[in-house]
């Protein structure tokens, strides 16, 4: 009996050992998704009659600070930034104030999402520490939204500011003074809320502050403002539209680019500027053109043997005079390149760009034929400022064209002529394109500019309307388009930005709220009610009728 019991016990021990030897996976439990919690602070949050210069915050777990400089918003701003320690993981944060605090003022430290637990990085979202140097906490608020005046999307981290309007107030306050209150849209919001405000009269401003110094720098920053001063308390939701100002025109010292050309850098708008090149008292003939993709002009002159030249530049109130040495350099040569290669869309004109300004055109030395060697009539137009020659002709679908430009057809200002140039082009079938018909509704006033853009904001097609509400974009390449309307207030057929000191807002831009899918061989008819925030569904149909030829 005892022997049998011993065998039974031994069997159980072997089973237990086998069970212990089985492999298994070790799990760490559920992922921590809980944000840190403030356990206590000294002085207490929302304290009044604050007199010290140090604040200590204690949390329930180890925390770390992330992107503190970008996330932390102190309102009102302090002239000298406080020291916030430690920079490594800790359960404590110490704030050492290095500024003289204003009397009877409520201060707010909004940490945004900069406080997170050390292990999983869960943020303590929008934690605020608030105190008052007076007997009570200011509790008034102001809210609204921020948009870009021209682009569809507004940038992140836009500052929204309030400036005290009192007997010392000047409009220049945005350039050289800190605001009374400030908040920030951070990286995910397009709305703002200013809190802990005192009753009063204020200037309301939004700013994309690239220097993060609460000062408006027109060379870099965008600004938006409410035209009228506001009073608090106020339950109005304000909309601020950011724009980049055009700087006052100013020219910089010219740079010699060749034996016959100067590059003149500038800032602002160069339209209607007057440029005079002199050799002592002699005024030299010049041609002024745009330097591609840069804020610079090209000043073309005929080569001459001199030691120095002088350039006078003027526009409105600006006057600049420059003297400079002339080096012996090679002159520019005539070089002509096509803008389009191969396929030519129906909405385009065949275009040539010249490296030097063209001054003479002999169309009798230019021949355009189709694939059947039949001559095709054409006309030309030269854009002297951008050095582009346009060819306009009636395009047929699924056709091939050959331009032959014989020697001497094109001559530049240096008397240089072209060699033989041959360009082969082709058009596609009409069914490769789509049509978009836009029916405008509730337009406040005309004229308007209606534009189709791609995801990058590049304008792909544009129509100008002085009265008509039916806008046709025929024969466009299939794509997803954004649609926008611009109220052209000054009737110059382009969008104009605003100016803070002139209290002039940018021209209004209305975006259609959805992208429009224009497909090959489809007609899309879309209602664009510019007074509505939503988009009616477009009507689509396959193109059955023959399209008009261009």
Secondary structure, 3 states (H helix, E strand, C coil): CHHHHHHHHHHHHHHHHHHHHCCCCCCCCCCCCCCCCEEEEECCCCECCCCCCEEEEEEEEEEEECCHHHHCEEECCCCCCCEEECCCCEEEEEEECCCCCCCCCEEEEECCCCEEECCCCCECCCCEEEEECCCCCCCEEEEEEEEECCCCCCCCCCEEEEEECCCCCCCCHHHHCCCCEEEECCCCCCEEEEEEECCEEEEEEEEECCCCCCCCCCCCCEEEECCCCEEECCCCEEEEEEECCCCCCEECCCEEEECCEEEEEEECCCCCCEEEEEECCEEECCEEEECCCCCEEEEECCCCCCCEEEEEEEECCEEEEEEEECCCCCCCCCCEEECCCEECCCCCCEEEEECCCEEEECHHHEEEEECCCCECCCEEEEECCCCEEEEECCCCCCCEEEEEECCCCEEECCCCECCCEEEEEECCCHHHEEEEEEEEECCCCCCEEEEEECCCCCEEEEEEECCCCEEEEEEEECEEEEEEEEECCCCCCCCCCCECCCCECCCCEEECCCCEEECCCEEEEEEEECCCCCCCCCEEEECCCCCCCC
